[in-house]
């Protein structure tokens, strides 16, 4: 286990590696292996990270994708402001009939390095992957790690309630097993807070409104990134994606008036993200409507 970060920073806004063509973007791109890339960021400069690391060897990416989760967790703790959050979207590969458990090991690595596991959320795909020897795989983990108590929580309330307009009352089970009546003294609204299981469609024109996103082999859904940016940050905050891939987090951040930082080891993927950001700016309302 290696949770001791080595501090090394560069001037905010500068680029590293061969990716200086991205310098005109209203954000920061770093072409680097993940730990070296995070080490270039000043301490306590990031409010939110929304990222999805490689899922074992499930996909073939450009560039070396192996990483030490303890080192990544330690560096993210250093660069994250107190109260900041990391959304870590991950899943396991099935190897010789058994799940790898990489997701759990990574979650424990964050705990070892001082992060709180604030919530274990589930991202459920609307179209599951079929399987002949187990139930169809339909979900991925979304670990919510907090640097202390979260500084921001903008609750999304788009779950349709049953019996809107009725008084909120019922019974609650006590520690001794008995039921105690309660009356909230409030009226149930038409829509209530989401649960920590989120459904999201993927596929052509569902992962994002543009076709270019599919030039990356494993893009996260844009709506998923946007809803986490909404939930755990405010306008003007800085949002990091340290495995930026197709640029979904950066696009969501810019749409919602946040600053963004992308880190990826592959110059091609940073170029793809730059093209997609330019396409979003030319069709901003289309992207906003998609994420509404």
N, C-alpha and C positions, 0 to 999 in steps of 0.2 A: 504494500500500500504506500502511495506517495501523494500526500496531501499538502506538501509544502510548495507554494507557488514561488517561482523565480521571477522577480519583478523586472520587466523590461518594457519601456513605453517609447512611443514616438509621438511626434506632434499630431494632435487631433486633426483629422481631415487628410493626412498624408496617406499615400498608398504604398504597399510593399510589393516586392516581386515584379513580374512582368506585366501587371494589369493596369498600368498608368493611363490607358485609354479610357478608363471609367471616371477620370478625375472631374468631368463636367457634371456628374450626377449629384443631385442634392442629398448626398449621404456619403457613406464611406465603404469602399470595397477593398478587401484584403485577400490577395491570392497567396494562400499559405496552408500548410498543415494546421489542424485546428488548434492545438495547444500553442504553437508559435504565434498563430494569428491573434488569439486572445491576449497573449502576453504583450502585444503591441498596444493594447488599450490602457488608458489611465485607470487607476483605482477609482472605484465608486463613480463610474461614468455611464453605466447602463441601468435603465429602469426595469426593463423586461427583456427576457430572451424567449423566443418561440422557435423551437428547432426540432428536427427529426433526424437523429443519427442513422447511419446505415444499420439495417436489420440483419446482423450477422452477414451471411453471403447470399442473401436472397436476390440481390440485384448486382449487375455488373456496372460499375461506375468508372468514369475517367479519373485517374489518379489513385494513389494509395489511400485507403479508407480505414485502416486500423488505428485505434486510439486507446489511450489509457483513461478509463472513466474517472479514476481518482484525480488525475492531473487536470482533466477538463473541469470536474466539479470544483476543484480548488481554485483554478484560475477564474471561473465564473463567479465564485464567491468574492474574490478580490475585486473584480470590476463592477459588481452589482451594488447599487446603493442599498443602505439599510431599508428593509421593507420591500425590496425588489423581489421579483418572481422569475423563475425559470419554468417554462412549459416544455416538458421533455416527452415527445411523442415517439413511442417505440413498440416493437413487437419482436417475437422470437422466431427463429427458423426451426423447422422440424428436421432433426437429424437422426437417421436410423430409427424412426418412429417415435422419437421423444423430443419435446420442446427443449430448446437450448438453455432457457432460464436466464438469458442475457439481460432481459428487462429487469428482473429482480436484482441481479448483481449490480446493475447500474444504479438502481434506486438506493441500494444499501451503500454504494460508494458515495452518493451525495450525502446520505446521513452521516457516514464516517467523517466527511469533510466539513460538517457543521451546518448543513442545510436542514430545515424542517421539511418533512413530507406533509405539506399542507392539505393535499387531497390526492386521491387516486381516481382519476376520471377515466371514462371509457368513450372512445370514438367508435361508433358502430356504422359500418358501411351499409348502405341501403341494399346493395347487391352483393351478397356474401360470396366467398370463394367456395366452390363445391369440393367435397372430399368423400372418398368411398369408405374410409375406415373410422371416421369420427364425424360429429355434427359439423355442419358447414361453418367455416371460420368467418366471423363477421365483425370482429372488433380488434382494436389496438388500445394499448395503455396510453394515457396522457397523465404523467406524473406532474403535479404542481408542487415545486419546491420553493420555499420562501426563505429569504434572508431575514429572519425574525418574523414579526407579525406583518402581513401584507399591508403596504401603504395605500393601495388602491384596490377596490373591488366594485366595479360597476355592474351590478346584477342585470342580466338579460332576462326579461320576463315576457316570453312569447309562448308559454305552454298554456293551452286552453284549459281553463278550470271547468270542472263539473259543477252544476247548480250555481251559476253566477247570480249574484243578487241576494243569496241566502246568508244568514248569519253564520259565522264561523264558530262552531261548537261541536263537542263530542266528548270522548273519554281518552285518558292517557294512562298507560300501564306504569305503575310505580315499581320501585326497586324490590318491594316485597311481593310483587305479582298482582296486587289489587288494582282495580280500575278507579280512576278519579275523574269526575266530570270536569270539563273546562268550558268556558265561554269567553272567546277572545274579545267580544264586544265590537266586532268589526264585520263588515259585509264583504263577502267573497267577490272579487273582481272577475272580469271576463278572462283575463290572462294572469297567470302566476309565474313564479320563478322557475327556470329550468331545473331539472335534476342534473346530477353529474354524469349522466349518460347522454351523449350527443349523437344524433344521427346525421349523416352527411352523405350526399350522393357523389360518386366519382365516375370518371369516364369522359368520353369526348363531349366537350362543351358543358361538362358538369364539374370537372376539377377546376376549371377556370373558363372565362368566356372566349379566350383565344386558343387557336390550335397550336401555337408555338410551345405551349407548356409541355406538350407531349414529346418534345425533343429530349426531355429528361426522363429517365426510366422510372422514377418514383416520386413524382411531385405530390406534396400534401395538398389537400383541397384548399382553395383560396378562401372559401367561406369559413372553414375551420380556423385558419390563421387570423382572419379578420375578427372573428368572435372572441378569440383569446386576446388580441390586441385591445379590443373594446373593453374586455372584462378587467384586465390587470394593469392598464396604463391610462394616462390622460394625454390629451393633445399637448404637443411640445416635448413629450418624453422621448427618450432614445430607446429603440427596439433593436436587439441583436438577433441575427440568425447565424450561428457558428458552423452550420452545415447547410449553406444557403441554397445549393442546388439551382432550381429554376427561378428563384427569387420571389416566391409566393409571400413570405413574411415581409420583405421589403415593399412589395406592391401594396399589401394590406396596410402597412405602417404609413406609407405616403398617402394613400387614399383617406386615412383617418387622421392626417395632420400630425404624425409623429416623425421624428428623425429615425433613420435606419442605418445599420451597419451589417454588411454581408461578409462572411468569411467562407471561402471554399478553396480547396486545393487545386481545382481544375479551372484554368483560364477560360476554357470553352463554356463552362456553366456560368461563370460571371458574365461572359459576353452574351449568353442567352438571356440572363436576367436583365442586362442592360437594354437589350432589344425589346424585351417585354415591358420594362418600365417605360420606355419611349412610346410603345404602343398604347399603354394605359393612359399616358398623358394626352395622347391624341384622341382617345375615346374614353375620357374619364367617367362620363355619365353612365356609359355602358358597364363599366366595372363597378361603379357605385350601385347601380341597380342590381347587378349580380350578387353583391354582398349585402344588400338591404335585408 
